[in-house]
Amino acid sequence: MTERKYCVVLGASGGIGEAISRDLASAGWSLFLHYNENAAHIGNLQRELIVDYPQSDFLLVQADFSTLDSAETLARQVRHVRAVVVANGQSMMKLLTETTAEDMDALWKVHVQNPARFIGLVSPQLRKFEQSYIVMIGSIWGNTGAAGEVMYSAVKGAQHAFVKAYAKEAALSGIRVNAIAPGWIETRMNSDIPMDERQMVIDEIPLMRTGTPAHVAEAVNFLLSGKADYITGEIMKVNGGWYI
């Protein structure tokens, strides 16, 4: 078996996924960098990581998780997987009355169905290691729900439920399964929100600030570091005290 540690980062081209990839690379992980459409951005990230960490492998893998067979497509591209970080996703700010069946189906496939299917497909690889890891990036809304984001909250809640259930099922195989539930994280996804609305949120956060992708990445690194091996089935809140 290879001595290198391989982790699949789903959604590595996003703001949080990129930060996670950089942090894990600095910790000695070789990475499968998953993306869907943002080929130029992920290519730049790959080149930077190869220069900075020449002892590790950084491989690009593409799959569109809004389609039915994408988990199988991705599983065929990876090997020696010891960790999976699910950081892909899509936001949806709509009233439930405005949310179509197609919207619901896309959210389910991207956030729940295909990540879960992919994890099932690579679980034989994960079981080859004494300790292996799965971390899903959930959301504060998976814990408490958000008006105007009902279906997004629902699929994030489903991710949290998956973590709790699969942690029990996979424990005998040495697989640690956890989630991180970020609050407001400064990414491209919420960069267009008006300042007055942002300030209203900040006023509700006990630490009086929003988070950064690095805050999420550091939590992921901890869960994969070997220092958290007695933690499984946990939904770790990274939200500045916004929801406790």
C-alpha positions as CSV (number, residue, x, y, z in Angstrom):
1,M,0.0,0.0,0.0
2,T,1.2,3.5,-0.8
3,E,2.8,5.5,2.0
4,R,1.1,8.7,0.9
5,K,-2.2,9.7,2.5
6,Y,-4.9,10.4,-0.1
7,C,-7.9,12.5,0.5
8,V,-10.7,13.4,-1.9
9,V,-11.9,16.9,-1.5
10,L,-15.3,17.3,-3.1
11,G,-15.9,20.9,-4.3
12,A,-12.2,21.8,-4.1
13,S,-12.8,24.7,-6.5
14,G,-15.1,26.6,-4.1
15,G,-13.9,29.0,-1.4
16,I,-14.2,26.6,1.5
17,G,-13.0,23.6,-0.5
18,E,-9.9,25.5,-1.7
19,A,-9.0,26.5,1.9
20,I,-9.4,22.9,3.0
21,S,-7.2,21.7,0.2
22,R,-4.4,24.1,1.0
23,D,-4.6,23.3,4.7
24,L,-4.6,19.5,4.1
25,A,-1.7,19.8,1.6
26,S,0.3,21.6,4.2
27,A,-0.3,18.8,6.6
28,G,1.1,16.2,4.2
29,W,-2.0,14.9,2.5
30,S,-2.1,14.0,-1.2
31,L,-5.3,15.2,-2.8
32,F,-7.9,14.4,-5.4
33,L,-9.2,17.8,-6.2
34,H,-12.8,17.5,-7.4
35,Y,-14.5,20.1,-9.4
36,N,-17.4,20.5,-11.8
37,E,-17.1,23.6,-14.0
38,N,-14.4,25.8,-12.7
39,A,-11.5,24.2,-14.5
40,A,-9.3,27.2,-14.8
41,H,-9.5,28.0,-11.1
42,I,-8.9,24.4,-10.0
43,G,-6.0,24.1,-12.4
44,N,-4.3,27.1,-10.9
45,L,-4.8,25.6,-7.4
46,Q,-3.3,22.3,-8.5
47,R,-0.2,24.0,-10.0
48,E,0.4,26.0,-6.8
49,L,0.1,23.0,-4.6
50,I,2.5,21.0,-6.8
51,V,5.1,23.8,-6.5
52,D,4.6,24.2,-2.7
53,Y,4.4,20.5,-1.8
54,P,6.4,18.5,-4.4
55,Q,6.4,15.4,-2.1
56,S,2.7,14.9,-2.5
57,D,0.3,14.2,-5.4
58,F,-2.4,16.6,-6.5
59,L,-4.8,15.1,-9.1
60,L,-7.8,16.7,-10.7
61,V,-11.1,14.8,-10.9
62,Q,-14.2,16.0,-12.5
63,A,-17.9,15.1,-11.9
64,D,-21.2,16.9,-12.1
65,F,-23.0,15.9,-8.9
66,S,-26.3,17.2,-10.2
67,T,-26.5,14.2,-12.5
68,L,-27.5,10.6,-11.7
69,D,-24.3,8.6,-12.3
70,S,-21.7,11.1,-11.2
71,A,-20.7,9.3,-8.0
72,E,-19.8,6.3,-10.1
73,T,-17.9,8.5,-12.5
74,L,-15.9,10.0,-9.7
75,A,-15.2,6.7,-7.9
76,R,-13.6,5.3,-11.0
77,Q,-11.0,8.2,-10.9
78,V,-9.7,7.8,-7.3
79,R,-7.5,5.2,-5.5
80,H,-5.9,4.6,-2.1
81,V,-8.5,6.9,-0.5
82,R,-8.1,7.3,3.3
83,A,-10.3,10.4,3.7
84,V,-13.2,12.1,2.0
85,V,-14.2,15.7,2.6
86,V,-17.6,16.7,1.3
87,A,-17.3,20.5,0.6
88,N,-19.3,20.7,-2.6
89,G,-22.8,22.2,-2.7
90,Q,-25.1,24.9,-4.0
91,S,-27.1,27.5,-2.2
92,M,-30.7,28.2,-2.9
93,M,-32.5,31.2,-1.4
94,K,-36.2,30.7,-2.3
95,L,-39.5,30.6,-0.5
96,L,-40.8,27.0,-0.4
97,T,-43.8,28.1,-2.6
98,E,-41.3,29.2,-5.3
99,T,-39.1,26.1,-5.1
100,T,-39.7,23.7,-8.0
101,A,-39.5,19.9,-8.0
102,E,-36.4,20.3,-10.2
103,D,-34.8,22.6,-7.6
104,M,-35.5,20.0,-4.9
105,D,-34.1,17.2,-7.0
106,A,-30.8,19.1,-7.8
107,L,-30.3,20.0,-4.1
108,W,-30.8,16.4,-3.0
109,K,-28.4,15.0,-5.6
110,V,-25.7,17.5,-5.0
111,H,-25.8,17.6,-1.2
112,V,-26.9,14.1,-0.2
113,Q,-27.5,11.4,-2.8
114,N,-24.2,11.6,-4.8
115,P,-21.9,12.3,-1.8
116,A,-23.4,9.4,0.1
117,R,-23.3,7.1,-3.0
118,F,-19.6,8.1,-3.6
119,I,-18.7,7.4,0.1
120,G,-20.4,4.0,-0.3
121,L,-18.4,3.2,-3.4
122,V,-15.0,4.1,-1.9
123,S,-15.7,2.6,1.5
124,P,-13.7,-0.6,0.6
125,Q,-10.7,1.7,0.1
126,L,-11.3,3.5,3.4
127,R,-11.5,0.2,5.3
128,K,-8.0,-0.8,4.3
129,F,-6.7,1.7,6.8
130,E,-6.7,1.3,10.6
131,Q,-8.1,4.8,10.8
132,S,-9.8,6.7,8.0
133,Y,-12.0,9.7,7.8
134,I,-15.1,11.3,6.4
135,V,-16.0,15.0,7.0
136,M,-19.1,16.6,5.6
137,I,-19.4,20.4,5.5
138,G,-22.9,20.9,6.7
139,S,-24.4,24.2,7.8
140,I,-25.8,26.1,10.7
141,W,-29.1,25.9,8.8
142,G,-28.9,22.1,9.1
143,N,-29.1,22.6,12.8
144,T,-31.7,25.3,13.2
145,G,-33.3,26.0,9.8
146,A,-33.7,29.2,7.9
147,A,-36.7,30.9,6.5
148,G,-36.2,31.5,2.8
149,E,-33.8,28.6,2.6
150,V,-36.2,25.8,3.6
151,M,-35.0,23.1,1.1
152,Y,-31.3,24.1,1.6
153,S,-31.8,23.7,5.3
154,A,-33.5,20.3,4.7
155,V,-30.6,18.8,2.7
156,K,-28.1,20.1,5.2
157,G,-30.1,18.5,8.0
158,A,-30.0,15.3,6.0
159,Q,-26.2,15.5,5.8
160,H,-26.1,15.8,9.6
161,A,-28.4,12.8,9.9
162,F,-26.2,10.8,7.5
163,V,-23.1,11.6,9.6
164,K,-24.8,10.4,12.8
165,A,-26.0,7.2,11.2
166,Y,-23.0,6.3,9.2
167,A,-20.7,7.0,12.1
168,K,-22.4,4.1,13.9
169,E,-22.3,1.8,10.8
170,A,-18.7,2.5,9.9
171,A,-17.1,2.5,13.4
172,L,-16.1,-1.2,13.4
173,S,-14.2,-0.5,10.2
174,G,-12.2,2.3,11.8
175,I,-13.9,5.0,9.8
176,R,-14.5,8.3,11.7
177,V,-17.5,10.2,10.3
178,N,-18.1,13.8,11.4
179,A,-19.5,17.0,10.1
180,I,-18.7,20.7,10.4
181,A,-21.6,23.1,10.6
182,P,-20.3,26.6,9.6
183,G,-22.2,29.8,10.3
184,W,-21.6,32.9,8.2
185,I,-18.4,32.3,6.2
186,E,-17.0,34.9,3.9
187,T,-17.1,33.3,0.5
188,R,-18.1,34.3,-3.0
189,M,-21.5,32.8,-2.3
190,N,-22.5,35.6,0.0
191,S,-20.3,38.4,-1.2
192,D,-23.3,40.2,-2.8
193,I,-25.3,40.5,0.3
194,P,-25.9,44.2,1.2
195,M,-23.8,45.7,4.1
196,D,-26.9,46.6,6.2
197,E,-28.0,42.9,6.1
198,R,-24.5,41.7,6.9
199,Q,-24.4,44.0,9.9
200,M,-27.7,42.7,11.2
201,V,-26.2,39.2,11.2
202,I,-22.9,40.3,12.8
203,D,-24.9,41.9,15.6
204,E,-26.4,38.5,16.4
205,I,-23.0,36.7,16.5
206,P,-21.5,36.7,20.0
207,L,-17.9,37.0,18.7
208,M,-19.1,40.0,16.6
209,R,-17.5,38.9,13.3
210,T,-18.1,36.5,10.4
211,G,-15.9,33.5,9.8
212,T,-13.4,32.7,7.0
213,P,-12.8,29.6,5.0
214,A,-9.6,29.1,7.0
215,H,-11.7,28.6,10.2
216,V,-13.5,25.7,8.5
217,A,-10.3,24.3,7.0
218,E,-8.5,24.3,10.4
219,A,-11.4,22.3,11.9
220,V,-11.2,19.8,9.0
221,N,-7.5,19.4,9.5
222,F,-8.0,18.7,13.2
223,L,-10.5,16.0,12.4
224,L,-8.1,14.3,10.0
225,S,-5.0,14.9,12.0
226,G,-5.1,11.8,14.2
227,K,-5.7,14.0,17.2
228,A,-9.4,13.6,17.0
229,D,-9.6,9.8,16.6
230,Y,-12.0,9.4,19.6
231,I,-14.5,11.7,17.9
232,T,-17.1,10.3,15.5
233,G,-20.7,11.2,14.7
234,E,-20.1,14.8,15.8
235,I,-21.6,17.9,14.2
236,M,-18.9,20.5,15.0
237,K,-20.3,24.1,15.1
238,V,-18.0,26.7,13.6
239,N,-20.2,29.8,13.9
240,G,-18.8,32.3,16.4
241,G,-21.5,31.4,18.9
242,W,-24.3,32.4,16.5
243,Y,-26.1,29.1,17.2
244,I,-25.2,27.2,20.4
